[in-house]
Amino acid sequence: MIRMYDKSKLEEIESEFQRWKKECLDKSIETLPERDKPFFTTSSVPIDRLYTPLDQKDFDYVDKLGLPGEYPFTRGVHPTLYRSKLWTMRMFSGFGTAEETNERYKYLLHHGETGMSVAFDFPTLYGHDTDDPESEGEFGKCGVAISSLKDMEILFGGIPVDKISTSMTINGPAPIVWAFYIGMAENKGISPNQISGTIQNDILKEYIAQKSYIFPPEPSMRLIVDTFEYGYKEVPRWNTISISGYHIREAGSTAVQELAFTLANGLEYVRAAVERGLDVDKFAPRLSFFFNAHNDLFEEIGKYRAARRIWAREMKETFGAKNPRSWWMRFHTQTAGVSLTAQQPHNNIVRVTLQALAAVLGGTQSLHTNSMDEALALPSADAARIALRTQQIIAHESGVTNTIDPLGGSYFVEWMTDFMEEETYKYFDRIESLGGVIPAINKGFFQREIADASYRYQKEIEDKQRIIVGVNEYGTEEPVKIGLLEMDPEGYKRQTERLERIRKDRDKKKHEEAMDRLMKVAEGDENVMPAIMQAVHADATLGEVTGVFREVFGEYKDPAIF
């Protein structure tokens, strides 16, 4: 144990602090009172006026901080961080048809994007084909429509998927969409062991926050563990899950709730895989995470640093992982969509800059910056380019990439990191007392916690305890003067005609055999991924494959929670 401060020095600091308070601070406040407002974080955590070694009396350098690239990884999982390699600049993009989105991808790559990130429309997220009656009115509005292997081939046409990684934000039908991607690569002559990327594949947070689930928790967990196993055997460079706090935060949670609920979900996935009989050191190195970056710079930085430390400890001590790579928390960050305002949208550029800076100072491996117009529409090309340039300016002009964990050792940052850790373990205890993550979901615990936090935040805005520039202060009557994205009006017709041709032209016998096998595998207990791959190569559509699983597994109905 290496304590930073000995008792006698702390006593000296305490004496000096009390002298300063009496002789300097109190006199200053008499003539210049502090502002009449609450001093708290975005998550309503009260903040003291000053942090000193007195707030870190038992701070153990090795146990709490350590060195970069070494356990407990508070300062980062890489010894050199951005001095060796910048984070992946991965802009989350997708709208309309595969053709339109492919053009946007090439535009972003031309302007310096270094990783792909696919946003899917709601029919795709729910496992429906574009021409399904359930999809009516939702085609391409919040992402790209992908209903078939052919769509995926068009989406990545002319893009070297063996040289650039791809992240796909898909959950309920994640194994199927992943199979489309693998099949697309194979049809290009690229082996699955050459492709890299991430599928989000995090169903637990769907029940908690985003709600784009399809199947009940138990079969959904089976599908996820199947992807873990298939991934380390067949697609070894792929992250088979991105355990996501982003949508939990977007639903209105605090930073602590985002951290605690995300890590609790992550530990539940590890537990399920270990119970299946998988070796933790085979699948854990390919687990990844996805966090939000909100407005409070120091709260976010403390969150990321605490996340690494907690995950390393749990993987090492709770699950007995031996491979240091299994202890690593690697994460992608996206700036806070919920913080963007329709009023004065140019202000969003400043918000996103601060949020992106927090992610970088917190040691993210990958980053998406939201565009200024996203409170109004999907991003225009110009707005997306500005968002990408924001990352590039931070990377090349700010100086924050010159040293590792530049805020490490700050009394305030270390206090915040410890606070995040302590509060997270309190939530772990509460979740455990309810029987674990899935019982807590069924009891509405997570939903109530997030709803309460969201209500409190909104009330603070309405009471002007919290100022949102351009919304409840500093408003103008000027109309919005930015160009918004317009999609191809013929896109829906083109998409549905392609689906019709696929169903008409495919090998009927090959398709029937693949679907029969898929049904048998789903009804049994073997890994579903090989059967999904067979169905995909037989030109089965997303809706058809999902339909088999709906028939076998049933559909989840969210319980009414009051």
KEMI-51014 format. One record per residue (C-alpha): x, y, z. Coordinates in nm, 2 decimals. Layout:
! KEMI-51014
X, Y, Z
...
//
This chain:
! KEMI-51014
0.00, 0.00, 0.00
0.14, 0.34, -0.10
-0.06, 0.62, 0.07
-0.02, 0.96, -0.09
-0.04, 1.16, 0.24
0.08, 1.08, 0.59
-0.12, 1.18, 0.90
0.10, 1.46, 1.01
0.09, 1.63, 0.67
-0.28, 1.60, 0.65
-0.31, 1.77, 0.99
-0.09, 2.05, 0.87
-0.31, 2.09, 0.56
-0.63, 2.08, 0.78
-0.48, 2.36, 0.99
-0.39, 2.57, 0.69
-0.73, 2.51, 0.53
-0.91, 2.63, 0.84
-0.68, 2.94, 0.85
-0.76, 3.01, 0.48
-1.13, 2.97, 0.54
-1.13, 3.22, 0.83
-0.88, 3.48, 0.71
-0.95, 3.47, 0.33
-1.26, 3.29, 0.22
-1.51, 3.42, 0.48
-1.39, 3.78, 0.43
-1.42, 3.74, 0.06
-1.77, 3.61, 0.08
-1.88, 3.90, 0.30
-1.79, 4.15, 0.02
-1.85, 3.92, -0.28
-2.11, 3.66, -0.20
-2.12, 3.34, -0.41
-2.38, 3.32, -0.68
-2.73, 3.23, -0.56
-2.76, 2.90, -0.74
-2.70, 2.54, -0.66
-2.35, 2.41, -0.75
-2.41, 2.06, -0.88
-2.33, 1.84, -1.17
-2.55, 1.75, -1.46
-2.66, 1.45, -1.24
-2.75, 1.69, -0.95
-2.45, 1.58, -0.74
-2.36, 1.87, -0.50
-2.01, 2.00, -0.55
-1.79, 2.16, -0.28
-1.61, 2.49, -0.35
-1.27, 2.33, -0.31
-1.10, 1.99, -0.31
-0.78, 1.92, -0.13
-0.58, 1.62, 0.00
-0.83, 1.62, 0.29
-1.08, 1.47, 0.04
-0.83, 1.19, -0.04
-0.70, 1.10, 0.31
-0.66, 0.73, 0.24
-0.58, 0.76, -0.13
-0.35, 0.46, -0.23
-0.16, 0.55, -0.55
-0.11, 0.19, -0.67
-0.46, 0.06, -0.57
-0.66, 0.36, -0.69
-0.45, 0.51, -0.97
-0.16, 0.30, -1.08
0.01, 0.35, -1.42
-0.14, 0.35, -1.77
-0.17, 0.01, -1.93
-0.15, -0.17, -1.59
-0.41, -0.29, -1.34
-0.65, -0.13, -1.23
-0.64, 0.07, -1.56
-0.78, 0.39, -1.40
-0.54, 0.59, -1.62
-0.61, 0.39, -1.94
-0.57, 0.04, -2.09
-0.28, 0.15, -2.31
0.06, 0.26, -2.18
0.09, 0.54, -2.44
-0.27, 0.61, -2.52
-0.31, 0.88, -2.80
0.07, 0.93, -2.83
0.07, 0.60, -3.03
-0.27, 0.61, -3.19
-0.56, 0.85, -3.18
-0.91, 0.72, -3.10
-1.12, 0.59, -3.39
-1.33, 0.87, -3.53
-1.65, 0.69, -3.60
-1.95, 0.90, -3.71
-2.29, 0.73, -3.65
-2.46, 0.75, -3.99
-2.76, 0.60, -4.17
-3.08, 0.72, -4.34
-3.31, 0.61, -4.62
-3.18, 0.34, -4.85
-2.84, 0.16, -4.85
-2.75, 0.36, -5.16
-2.80, 0.70, -4.99
-2.61, 0.59, -4.68
-2.32, 0.45, -4.88
-2.27, 0.79, -5.03
-2.26, 0.95, -4.69
-2.00, 0.69, -4.57
-1.78, 0.77, -4.87
-1.82, 1.14, -4.80
-1.72, 1.10, -4.43
-1.42, 0.87, -4.52
-1.30, 1.13, -4.77
-1.31, 1.39, -4.49
-1.11, 1.19, -4.24
-1.34, 0.95, -4.07
-1.14, 0.64, -3.95
-1.42, 0.39, -3.86
-1.77, 0.32, -3.98
-2.08, 0.33, -3.76
-2.42, 0.22, -3.89
-2.75, 0.37, -3.77
-3.05, 0.15, -3.86
-3.41, 0.25, -3.90
-3.68, 0.13, -3.66
-3.82, -0.15, -3.87
-3.47, -0.29, -3.89
-3.42, -0.25, -3.52
-3.73, -0.45, -3.46
-3.65, -0.72, -3.71
-3.91, -0.62, -3.97
-3.86, -0.61, -4.35
-3.92, -0.27, -4.51
-4.24, -0.39, -4.68
-4.39, -0.54, -4.36
-4.71, -0.37, -4.26
-4.55, -0.31, -3.92
-4.29, -0.09, -4.10
-4.53, 0.15, -4.26
-4.43, 0.51, -4.22
-4.10, 0.44, -4.05
-3.87, 0.36, -4.35
-3.53, 0.52, -4.33
-3.63, 0.79, -4.08
-3.39, 0.73, -3.80
-3.14, 0.52, -3.99
-3.08, 0.31, -4.29
-3.32, 0.02, -4.39
-3.14, -0.32, -4.41
-3.37, -0.61, -4.49
-3.13, -0.85, -4.68
-2.78, -0.95, -4.76
-2.81, -0.75, -5.08
-2.89, -0.43, -4.89
-2.57, -0.49, -4.68
-2.37, -0.54, -5.00
-2.50, -0.21, -5.14
-2.44, -0.03, -4.80
-2.07, -0.13, -4.81
-2.01, -0.12, -5.18
-1.67, 0.02, -5.26
-1.56, 0.03, -4.90
-1.26, -0.19, -4.79
-1.42, -0.37, -4.49
-1.10, -0.57, -4.43
-0.91, -0.24, -4.37
-1.17, -0.04, -4.17
-1.37, -0.14, -3.87
-1.75, -0.11, -3.85
-1.98, -0.06, -3.56
-2.35, -0.15, -3.59
-2.61, -0.03, -3.34
-2.84, -0.32, -3.35
-2.98, -0.53, -3.06
-3.28, -0.76, -3.09
-3.19, -0.89, -3.44
-2.81, -0.83, -3.39
-2.70, -1.19, -3.48
-2.89, -1.17, -3.81
-2.76, -0.83, -3.91
-2.41, -0.94, -3.81
-2.46, -1.24, -4.04
-2.55, -1.01, -4.32
-2.22, -0.82, -4.26
-2.01, -1.14, -4.25
-2.19, -1.27, -4.56
-2.12, -0.94, -4.74
-1.75, -0.97, -4.66
-1.74, -1.33, -4.77
-1.91, -1.24, -5.10
-1.63, -0.98, -5.15
-1.37, -1.27, -5.10
-1.28, -1.15, -4.75
-1.25, -1.41, -4.47
-1.44, -1.35, -4.15
-1.11, -1.35, -3.96
-1.01, -1.04, -4.16
-1.30, -0.82, -4.06
-1.32, -0.61, -3.74
-1.59, -0.41, -3.57
-1.87, -0.43, -3.31
-2.23, -0.53, -3.29
-2.41, -0.36, -3.00
-2.61, -0.67, -2.92
-2.70, -0.54, -2.57
-3.05, -0.65, -2.50
-3.06, -0.59, -2.13
-3.04, -0.21, -2.18
-3.33, -0.24, -2.42
-3.56, -0.37, -2.15
-3.43, -0.09, -1.93
-3.42, 0.21, -2.16
-3.45, 0.21, -2.54
-3.72, -0.06, -2.57
-3.63, -0.19, -2.91
-3.64, -0.55, -2.78
-3.81, -0.84, -2.97
-3.78, -1.16, -2.77
-3.80, -1.23, -2.39
-3.48, -1.21, -2.18
-3.39, -1.57, -2.16
-3.38, -1.66, -2.54
-3.23, -1.32, -2.60
-2.94, -1.40, -2.36
-2.90, -1.73, -2.54
-2.86, -1.55, -2.87
-2.60, -1.32, -2.72
-2.39, -1.60, -2.57
-2.41, -1.78, -2.91
-2.25, -1.47, -3.07
-1.98, -1.47, -2.80
-1.89, -1.83, -2.88
-1.92, -1.79, -3.26
-1.72, -1.47, -3.25
-1.40, -1.60, -3.08
-1.41, -1.91, -3.29
-1.49, -1.77, -3.63
-1.46, -1.39, -3.63
-1.18, -1.33, -3.38
-1.12, -0.96, -3.45
-1.49, -0.87, -3.38
-1.64, -0.73, -3.06
-1.95, -0.93, -3.02
-2.12, -0.69, -2.78
-2.11, -0.32, -2.69
-2.25, -0.30, -2.35
-2.43, 0.03, -2.36
-2.49, 0.30, -2.11
-2.56, 0.55, -2.38
-2.93, 0.48, -2.42
-2.97, 0.45, -2.04
-2.84, 0.81, -2.01
-3.04, 0.93, -2.30
-3.35, 0.80, -2.12
-3.28, 1.04, -1.84
-3.05, 0.86, -1.60
-2.78, 1.02, -1.39
-2.41, 0.95, -1.47
-2.39, 0.71, -1.17
-2.70, 0.52, -1.29
-2.55, 0.50, -1.64
-2.23, 0.36, -1.50
-2.39, 0.12, -1.25
-2.66, -0.02, -1.47
-2.42, -0.06, -1.76
-2.16, -0.25, -1.56
-2.43, -0.46, -1.39
-2.55, -0.56, -1.74
-2.20, -0.64, -1.84
-2.14, -0.86, -1.54
-2.47, -1.04, -1.62
-2.35, -1.12, -1.97
-2.02, -1.26, -1.84
-2.21, -1.47, -1.58
-2.44, -1.61, -1.85
-2.15, -1.70, -2.07
-1.95, -1.87, -1.79
-2.26, -2.06, -1.69
-2.29, -2.19, -2.05
-1.93, -2.32, -2.00
-1.74, -2.07, -2.20
-1.39, -1.98, -2.09
-1.39, -1.62, -1.97
-1.04, -1.56, -2.11
-1.16, -1.66, -2.46
-1.46, -1.43, -2.49
-1.39, -1.14, -2.24
-1.12, -0.97, -2.44
-1.38, -0.90, -2.71
-1.64, -0.74, -2.48
-1.66, -0.36, -2.54
-1.86, -0.08, -2.39
-2.05, 0.23, -2.51
-2.09, 0.54, -2.29
-2.26, 0.88, -2.32
-2.06, 1.21, -2.29
-2.28, 1.47, -2.13
-2.22, 1.83, -2.05
-2.04, 1.81, -1.71
-1.68, 1.77, -1.80
-1.55, 1.64, -1.47
-1.84, 1.42, -1.39
-1.80, 1.24, -1.72
-1.42, 1.20, -1.68
-1.47, 1.06, -1.34
-1.73, 0.81, -1.48
-1.49, 0.68, -1.74
-1.20, 0.64, -1.50
-1.42, 0.46, -1.24
-1.56, 0.23, -1.51
-1.22, 0.10, -1.60
-1.12, 0.04, -1.24
-1.45, -0.14, -1.14
-1.45, -0.36, -1.45
-1.09, -0.47, -1.41
-1.15, -0.56, -1.04
-1.47, -0.75, -1.12
-1.32, -0.95, -1.41
-1.01, -1.03, -1.21
-1.15, -1.10, -0.86
-1.51, -1.21, -0.93
-1.47, -1.41, -1.25
-1.10, -1.51, -1.21
-0.99, -1.39, -1.55
-0.62, -1.45, -1.59
-0.55, -1.27, -1.92
-0.49, -0.90, -1.86
-0.68, -0.83, -2.18
-0.99, -0.97, -2.01
-0.96, -0.70, -1.75
-0.96, -0.42, -2.00
-1.26, -0.20, -2.05
-1.24, -0.07, -2.40
-1.52, 0.18, -2.49
-1.68, 0.39, -2.75
-1.83, 0.73, -2.66
-2.10, 0.93, -2.82
-2.19, 1.29, -2.73
-2.52, 1.34, -2.57
-2.80, 1.36, -2.82
-3.05, 1.45, -2.54
-2.85, 1.76, -2.47
-2.90, 1.91, -2.82
-3.15, 2.18, -2.85
-3.37, 2.28, -3.15
-3.34, 2.64, -3.03
-3.03, 2.81, -3.16
-2.88, 2.49, -3.30
-2.54, 2.64, -3.36
-2.50, 2.63, -2.98
-2.49, 2.25, -3.01
-2.14, 2.27, -3.17
-2.01, 2.41, -2.84
-2.19, 2.15, -2.63
-2.06, 1.87, -2.85
-1.70, 2.01, -2.83
-1.71, 2.00, -2.45
-1.86, 1.65, -2.44
-1.60, 1.52, -2.69
-1.32, 1.68, -2.48
-1.45, 1.49, -2.18
-1.45, 1.16, -2.37
-1.09, 1.22, -2.49
-0.97, 1.33, -2.14
-1.14, 1.02, -2.01
-0.95, 0.79, -2.24
-1.21, 0.67, -2.50
-1.10, 0.43, -2.77
-1.36, 0.55, -3.02
-1.58, 0.86, -3.05
-1.89, 0.99, -3.24
-1.97, 1.36, -3.22
-2.33, 1.45, -3.28
-2.42, 1.71, -3.54
-2.57, 2.05, -3.46
-2.90, 1.98, -3.64
-2.99, 1.65, -3.48
-3.27, 1.80, -3.26
-3.44, 1.89, -3.59
-3.36, 1.61, -3.84
-3.10, 1.35, -3.93
-2.76, 1.52, -3.99
-2.70, 1.71, -4.32
-2.36, 1.64, -4.48
-2.23, 1.99, -4.38
-2.34, 1.94, -4.02
-2.18, 1.59, -4.00
-1.85, 1.73, -4.14
-1.84, 2.00, -3.87
-1.90, 1.73, -3.61
-1.61, 1.53, -3.75
-1.39, 1.84, -3.77
-1.46, 1.89, -3.40
-1.29, 1.56, -3.32
-1.00, 1.64, -3.55
-0.94, 1.98, -3.39
-0.93, 1.83, -3.05
-0.69, 1.56, -3.17
-0.45, 1.79, -3.36
-0.48, 2.14, -3.21
-0.58, 2.12, -2.84
-0.27, 1.96, -2.70
-0.47, 1.72, -2.48
-0.34, 1.41, -2.66
0.02, 1.49, -2.57
0.01, 1.32, -2.23
-0.18, 1.03, -2.07
-0.46, 1.10, -1.82
-0.37, 1.47, -1.79
-0.62, 1.53, -1.51
-0.50, 1.23, -1.30
-0.40, 1.33, -0.95
-0.64, 1.63, -0.95
-0.80, 1.63, -0.61
-1.14, 1.70, -0.76
-1.11, 1.44, -1.04
-0.99, 1.17, -0.80
-1.27, 1.25, -0.56
-1.52, 1.23, -0.85
-1.38, 0.90, -0.97
-1.40, 0.75, -0.61
-1.75, 0.89, -0.57
-1.86, 0.72, -0.90
-1.71, 0.39, -0.79
-1.87, 0.40, -0.44
-2.21, 0.49, -0.57
-2.19, 0.22, -0.84
-2.13, -0.05, -0.58
-2.43, 0.08, -0.38
-2.64, 0.02, -0.69
-2.48, -0.33, -0.73
-2.60, -0.42, -0.38
-2.95, -0.29, -0.45
-2.97, -0.49, -0.78
-2.84, -0.80, -0.60
-3.10, -0.76, -0.33
-3.37, -0.78, -0.60
-3.24, -1.11, -0.73
-3.01, -0.98, -1.01
-3.05, -0.78, -1.33
-3.34, -0.96, -1.50
-3.55, -0.98, -1.18
-3.48, -0.61, -1.13
-3.60, -0.54, -1.48
-3.92, -0.74, -1.43
-3.98, -0.55, -1.11
-3.94, -0.21, -1.28
-3.64, -0.11, -1.07
-3.43, 0.04, -1.34
-3.72, 0.21, -1.51
-3.83, 0.38, -1.19
-3.48, 0.50, -1.10
-3.44, 0.66, -1.45
-3.78, 0.81, -1.44
-3.72, 0.98, -1.11
-3.38, 1.12, -1.22
-3.53, 1.24, -1.55
-3.82, 1.42, -1.36
-3.58, 1.59, -1.12
-3.36, 1.71, -1.41
-3.65, 1.86, -1.60
-3.79, 2.02, -1.28
-3.45, 2.19, -1.22
-3.47, 2.34, -1.58
-3.83, 2.46, -1.53
-3.74, 2.62, -1.19
-3.42, 2.77, -1.35
-3.20, 2.60, -1.10
-3.03, 2.47, -1.42
-2.97, 2.70, -1.71
-2.99, 2.56, -2.07
-2.86, 2.84, -2.29
-3.11, 2.94, -2.56
-3.39, 2.74, -2.39
-3.47, 2.88, -2.05
-3.23, 3.18, -2.07
-3.07, 3.39, -2.35
-3.35, 3.30, -2.60
-3.42, 3.47, -2.93
-3.71, 3.50, -3.16
-3.50, 3.44, -3.47
-3.61, 3.14, -3.69
-3.38, 2.85, -3.74
-3.17, 2.92, -4.05
-2.99, 2.59, -4.13
-3.04, 2.35, -4.42
-3.19, 2.01, -4.32
-3.14, 1.67, -4.48
-3.38, 1.56, -4.75
-3.40, 1.19, -4.84
-3.46, 1.05, -5.19
-3.84, 1.03, -5.24
-3.80, 0.72, -5.46
-3.60, 0.53, -5.19
-3.89, 0.34, -5.05
-4.00, 0.22, -5.39
-3.65, 0.11, -5.48
-3.61, -0.08, -5.15
-3.94, -0.27, -5.17
-3.88, -0.36, -5.54
-3.54, -0.50, -5.44
-3.70, -0.72, -5.17
-3.96, -0.84, -5.42
-3.69, -0.94, -5.66
-3.49, -1.12, -5.40
-3.79, -1.34, -5.29
-3.87, -1.41, -5.66
-3.52, -1.49, -5.79
-3.37, -1.69, -5.50
-3.32, -2.07, -5.50
-3.64, -2.19, -5.34
-3.51, -2.53, -5.24
-3.19, -2.38, -5.08
-3.40, -2.12, -4.90
-3.65, -2.38, -4.77
-3.38, -2.61, -4.64
-3.20, -2.32, -4.46
-3.52, -2.21, -4.30
-3.61, -2.57, -4.19
-3.26, -2.60, -4.03
-3.30, -2.26, -3.86
-3.63, -2.37, -3.70
-3.48, -2.70, -3.57
-3.17, -2.52, -3.43
-3.38, -2.25, -3.26
-3.60, -2.52, -3.10
-3.29, -2.70, -2.97
-2.99, -2.58, -2.78
-2.70, -2.57, -3.04
-2.54, -2.24, -3.14
-2.78, -2.06, -3.38
-2.51, -1.86, -3.57
-2.42, -2.13, -3.83
-2.78, -2.18, -3.92
-2.83, -1.80, -3.95
-2.53, -1.78, -4.18
-2.69, -2.06, -4.40
-3.02, -1.87, -4.41
-2.85, -1.54, -4.50
-2.66, -1.70, -4.79
-2.99, -1.85, -4.91
-3.12, -1.50, -4.94
-3.35, -1.51, -4.64
-3.46, -1.17, -4.53
-3.43, -1.01, -4.19
-3.80, -1.04, -4.13
-3.81, -1.41, -4.23
-3.52, -1.51, -3.99
-3.66, -1.30, -3.71
-4.00, -1.45, -3.78
-3.86, -1.80, -3.70
-3.73, -1.68, -3.37
-4.06, -1.50, -3.29
-4.24, -1.83, -3.35
-4.00, -2.03, -3.13
-3.91, -1.77, -2.86
-4.22, -1.56, -2.85
-4.22, -1.18, -2.81
-4.15, -0.97, -2.50
-4.43, -0.75, -2.36
-4.31, -0.47, -2.13
-4.49, -0.50, -1.79
-4.68, -0.19, -1.69
-4.49, -0.01, -1.42
-4.64, 0.27, -1.21
//
